[in-house]
């Protein structure tokens, strides 16, 4: 078996990172779960239920979590998230606070 060179290993890592980014932003629910996971709430990102609340515009939707998530640093409670349909097939989530 042939050993991989450093360039091939780095290329594999780059492809993996780009692939995970794309997979994490393919749908509104995945975008919210990815946002929760990377903002320090991995269990909420995996186990919470999401419900669609309203469509504010063609590319902006509001979703609500079944369980509120509290930020440790500021004490803010987040239950609503705005999801923007951005470039091509990608969605991006942003916390909006309570309903």
C-alpha positions in Angstrom: 0.0 0.0 0.0 1.3 3.4 -1.0 1.7 6.1 1.7 -0.1 9.4 1.2 2.1 12.5 0.8 1.6 15.6 2.9 -0.1 17.4 0.0 -2.6 14.6 -0.5 -3.4 14.5 3.2 -4.0 18.3 3.3 -6.2 18.0 0.2 -8.3 15.3 2.0 -8.6 17.5 5.1 -9.7 20.5 2.9 -12.3 18.4 1.1 -13.6 17.0 4.4 -14.0 20.5 5.9 -15.7 21.9 2.8 -18.0 18.9 2.6 -19.0 19.1 6.3 -19.7 22.8 5.8 -22.0 22.2 2.8 -23.8 19.3 4.6 -24.4 21.5 7.7 -26.1 24.2 5.7 -28.2 22.3 3.1 -31.6 22.7 4.9 -33.0 25.2 7.5 -33.1 22.5 10.2 -29.5 21.5 9.6 -28.4 25.2 9.6 -30.1 25.7 13.0 -28.6 22.5 14.4 -25.1 23.4 13.1 -25.5 26.9 14.7 -26.5 25.4 18.0 -23.7 22.8 17.9 -21.0 25.4 17.2 -22.4 28.0 19.7 -21.8 25.6 22.6 -25.1 23.6 22.8 -24.4 20.3 21.1 -27.1 18.3 23.0 -29.8 20.9 22.1 -28.6 20.8 18.5 -29.1 17.1 18.4 -32.2 16.5 20.4 -34.5 19.6 20.1 -37.6 19.8 18.0 -37.9 22.6 15.5 -41.2 24.1 14.4 -41.8 26.5 11.5 -43.3 29.8 12.8 -43.6 32.2 9.8 -42.0 33.3 6.5 -41.0 37.0 6.8 -39.9 37.2 3.1 -38.9 34.9 0.2 -35.5 34.2 1.7 -36.2 34.6 5.5 -38.0 32.1 7.7 -38.5 32.0 11.5 -38.2 28.7 13.4 -38.8 28.0 17.1 -37.1 25.5 19.4 -39.1 23.2 21.6 -36.6 23.8 24.5 -35.1 27.2 25.2 -31.3 27.5 25.0 -29.6 29.9 27.5 -26.2 31.5 26.8 -23.9 31.2 29.8 -22.0 34.4 29.2 -24.9 36.8 28.8 -27.8 34.8 30.4 -29.9 35.4 27.2 -32.5 32.8 26.4 -33.0 31.9 22.7 -36.0 30.1 21.4 -36.4 31.7 17.9 -34.0 31.5 15.0 -34.1 33.3 11.7 -33.0 31.2 8.8 -31.8 33.0 5.6 -31.7 31.2 2.3 -28.4 32.6 1.0 -26.2 31.7 -1.9 -27.4 28.9 -4.1 -28.5 26.0 -1.9 -27.1 27.2 1.5 -29.1 28.3 4.6 -27.7 30.2 7.5 -29.3 30.6 11.0 -29.1 33.5 13.4 -30.5 33.6 17.0 -33.3 36.0 17.6 -34.2 35.6 21.3 -37.7 34.7 22.5 -41.0 34.5 20.6 
